[in-house]
Amino acid sequence: MAGHSKWANIKRQKARVDSKRGKAFAKFSREIIVAAKQGGGDPDGNFQLRTAIDKAKVAGFPNDNIERAIAKGCGSLAGEGDIESIRYEGYGPGGVAVLIEALTDNRNRAAADLRTAFGKNGGNLGETGCVGWMFDHKGVVVLTGEIDEEALLEDALETGAESYEMVEEIEEDTPGAEIYCAVADLETISQTLRQKGFVESEVDMRWIPSNTVQVEDTAIAQSLIKMIDALEDSDDVQSVTANFEFSEAVLSEVA
């Protein structure tokens, strides 16, 4: 998973800019609505909802909006259609596999938007299952600050984590680490690491590629970035994951 780090840092920097957009707030709202609908409106008893709220708060999503989204998810406030979770899959330039998680009240609109984003940037939207087998769904706990790697290794193994990765820059000028685990163990591992004194900046579920495509061509890299930006620009899209790594030379060009 180490090959992810530099691109992950670029994505985190981009996310800090994107989080200022009103469009991002709509995505937070939908995530909270669906979490509340599926597991109830009490964050203490609904880990998915609590995680969605934490992410929204970090991005500055107002408390009033959070409460309104929870109310909509619980059915006590009108204003949203029947939102469903859909996974889309496809290929980008250079044969890169792309997996998209969406929350939408109109699957035809969502598919049309994504098909256009793929097509205009050298990719194509595929059938369900065409690339999903290349990814594993994992829980991820992101830690910040100076971390003793030996202590982290011992504590992570003790909690049942599967692997970890030290990251040079989790946030601006701040190092950290990412802990990977089974989705079912995410809540327990998160709580245990906090109890052991680690500082968490994010708890989430991600699709992790089991194999990667090395991109050596700057033009392909730029097309990939444009395609991912176009996919993420859809109101329905919550996350986009692809199985590429940029070479050092390409990374220096696109960073």
C-alpha positions as a printed Julia matrix, in Angstrom:
255×3 Matrix{Float64}:
   0.0    0.0     0.0
   3.04   2.25    0.27
   2.77   3.29   -3.38
  -0.42   5.12   -2.54
   1.18   7.66   -0.24
   2.26  10.44   -2.57
  -0.89  10.38   -4.66
  -2.93  10.15   -1.45
  -1.23  13.32   -0.23
  -2.2   15.12   -3.46
  -5.77  13.88   -3.02
  -5.86  15.11    0.57
  -4.64  18.54   -0.48
  -7.26  18.62   -3.22
  -9.95  17.52   -0.76
  -9.12  20.44    1.52
  -9.85  22.78   -1.4
 -12.92  20.86   -2.56
 -14.38  20.87    0.95
 -14.9   24.62    0.62
 -17.32  24.1    -2.24
 -21.05  24.03   -1.66
 -21.2   20.89   -3.78
 -19.22  18.99   -1.16
 -21.82  19.92    1.45
 -24.5   18.22   -0.63
 -22.43  15.04   -0.6
 -22.01  15.16    3.16
 -25.74  15.64    3.53
 -26.54  12.6     1.42
 -24.07  10.43    3.28
 -25.62  11.41    6.61
 -29.16  10.88    5.29
 -28.37   7.35    4.09
 -26.51   6.44    7.28
 -29.42   7.65    9.43
 -31.91   5.83    7.22
 -30.02   2.55    7.48
 -28.99   2.58   11.14
 -31.09   5.18   12.94
 -30.5    8.77   13.97
 -28.47   8.23   17.15
 -24.74   8.64   16.39
 -23.8    6.82   19.59
 -25.52   3.69   18.33
 -24.79   4.1    14.62
 -21.08   3.99   13.76
 -21.67   4.75   10.08
 -23.63   7.87   10.99
 -21.05   8.98   13.55
 -18.27   8.57   10.97
 -20.23  10.57    8.37
 -20.85  13.35   10.89
 -17.18  13.49   11.9
 -16.07  13.85    8.26
 -18.67  16.55    7.68
 -17.6   18.53   10.75
 -13.94  18.46    9.74
 -14.96  20.11    6.45
 -16.98  22.76    8.25
 -20.45  21.36    7.54
 -22.82  23.36    9.81
 -24.46  21.62   12.76
 -27.91  22.76   11.63
 -27.35  21.02    8.29
 -26.22  17.86   10.07
 -29.36  17.8    12.22
 -31.54  18.44    9.18
 -29.89  15.6     7.24
 -30.4   13.2    10.16
 -34.07  14.21   10.35
 -34.49  13.56    6.63
 -32.85  10.15    6.97
 -35.16   9.25    9.83
 -38.21  10.33    7.83
 -39.22  13.2    10.09
 -38.41  15.9     7.53
 -39.41  16.01    3.87
 -37.27  17.27    1.02
 -35.21  14.37   -0.3
 -36.17  11.61   -2.69
 -35.39   7.96   -2.11
 -31.58   7.99   -2.11
 -29.85   4.71   -2.91
 -26.26   3.57   -2.8
 -24.85   2.37   -6.13
 -21.38   1.2    -7.15
 -20.19   1.96  -10.68
 -17.13   0.5   -12.36
 -15.12   1.27  -15.47
 -11.76   1.79  -17.12
  -9.71   4.94  -17.52
  -6.83   5.85  -19.87
  -4.0    3.32  -19.84
  -6.3    0.49  -18.73
  -6.64   1.85  -15.2
  -9.48   0.29  -13.19
 -11.92   2.77  -11.63
 -14.48   2.12   -8.9
 -17.07   4.74   -7.95
 -19.41   4.91   -4.98
 -22.5    7.03   -5.52
 -25.55   8.1    -3.53
 -28.34   9.16   -5.86
 -32.06   9.65   -6.15
 -31.89   9.12   -9.92
 -29.72   6.24  -11.14
 -30.32   7.05  -14.82
 -29.0   10.59  -14.37
 -26.03   9.34  -12.38
 -25.08   6.74  -14.98
 -25.41   9.26  -17.81
 -23.18  11.79  -16.02
 -20.51   9.18  -15.31
 -20.62   7.77  -18.83
 -19.98  11.27  -20.17
 -17.12  11.9   -17.72
 -15.45   8.63  -18.74
 -16.03   9.11  -22.48
 -14.68  12.66  -22.67
 -11.43  11.62  -20.99
 -10.43   8.42  -22.75
 -12.23   5.96  -20.49
 -15.43   3.97  -20.51
 -18.11   3.05  -17.97
 -18.3   -0.74  -17.64
 -20.66  -3.35  -16.29
 -20.99  -4.03  -12.57
 -18.23  -6.44  -11.56
 -15.86  -5.64  -14.41
 -13.16  -4.24  -12.07
 -14.59  -4.7    -8.57
 -12.6   -7.9    -8.1
  -9.41  -5.82   -8.22
 -10.33  -3.95   -5.02
 -10.75  -4.9    -1.36
 -13.12  -2.99    0.93
 -11.19  -2.01    4.06
 -11.62   0.08    7.17
  -9.02   2.84    7.5
  -8.01   4.78   10.59
  -5.84   7.83    9.86
  -3.56   8.97   12.7
  -1.73  12.3    12.88
   1.34  13.55   14.7
   4.75  12.11   15.48
   4.27   8.37   15.94
   6.6    5.75   17.41
   6.46   3.1    14.68
   7.4    0.22   17.0
   4.65   1.18   19.45
   2.19   1.58   16.58
   3.08  -1.84   15.19
   2.58  -3.48   18.58
  -0.7   -1.68   19.29
  -2.05  -2.14   15.77
  -1.43  -5.88   15.83
  -2.94  -6.1    19.3
  -6.15  -4.45   18.1
  -6.48  -6.84   15.15
  -5.41  -4.46   12.38
  -4.24  -6.07    9.15
  -1.51  -3.6     8.15
  -0.3   -0.04    8.56
   1.6    2.57    6.59
   3.66   5.48    7.85
   2.89   8.65    5.89
   5.26  11.61    5.63
   2.5   14.21    5.43
  -1.06  13.36    6.49
  -1.92  17.02    6.85
   0.13  20.09    5.94
   3.57  19.67    7.56
   2.17  16.92    9.81
   3.23  13.26    9.56
   1.07  10.33   10.55
   0.02   6.81    9.69
  -2.83   4.85    8.15
  -4.14   1.66    9.75
  -5.97  -0.86    7.56
  -8.43  -3.42    8.9
 -11.53  -5.44    8.11
 -14.59  -3.19    7.86
 -16.29  -5.17   10.64
 -13.38  -4.35   13.0
 -13.17  -0.63   12.21
 -15.18   0.71   15.14
 -13.37  -1.44   17.73
  -9.91  -0.65   16.36
 -10.7    3.07   16.19
 -11.85   3.15   19.81
  -8.88   1.1    21.02
  -6.3    3.29   19.27
  -7.88   6.43   20.78
  -7.71   4.82   24.22
  -4.02   4.15   23.66
  -3.41   7.85   23.06
  -3.22   8.04   19.28
  -4.76  11.1    17.61
  -7.23  10.27   14.86
  -7.97  12.62   11.98
 -10.19  10.3     9.97
 -12.06   7.01   10.26
 -13.47   5.73    7.0
 -14.06   2.81    4.66
 -12.14   2.68    1.39
 -11.69   0.48   -1.63
  -8.02  -0.53   -1.79
  -6.63  -1.87   -5.1
  -5.1   -5.33   -4.86
  -2.84  -4.58   -7.85
  -1.75  -1.34   -9.48
  -0.92   0.03  -12.92
   2.28   2.08  -13.09
   1.72   5.24  -15.15
   4.89   6.43  -16.86
   3.31   8.72  -19.46
   2.53  12.31  -18.42
  -0.26  12.68  -20.99
  -2.04   9.6   -19.63
  -1.54  10.89  -16.1
  -3.09  14.23  -16.98
  -6.03  12.5   -18.68
  -6.55  10.36  -15.57
  -6.59  13.41  -13.32
  -9.06  15.19  -15.62
 -11.27  12.11  -15.7
 -11.27  11.7   -11.92
 -12.02  15.4   -11.46
 -14.93  15.08  -13.89
 -16.27  12.0   -12.08
 -15.96  13.65   -8.67
 -17.72  16.72  -10.03
 -20.98  14.77  -10.2
 -23.32  15.59   -7.32
 -24.12  11.88   -7.01
 -20.53  10.68   -6.56
 -19.22  10.14   -3.04
 -15.82   8.62   -3.83
 -13.64   7.59   -6.76
 -10.88   4.98   -6.43
  -8.46   3.91   -9.15
  -5.62   1.4    -9.23
  -2.81   3.54  -10.65
   0.51   4.71   -9.32
   2.47   7.58  -10.85
   6.18   7.17  -11.43
   8.43   9.69   -9.7
   8.98  11.56  -12.97
   5.29  11.77  -13.77
   4.41  12.7   -10.18
   6.78  15.66  -10.29
   5.03  16.86  -13.46
   1.45  16.59  -12.19
   1.92  17.45   -8.5
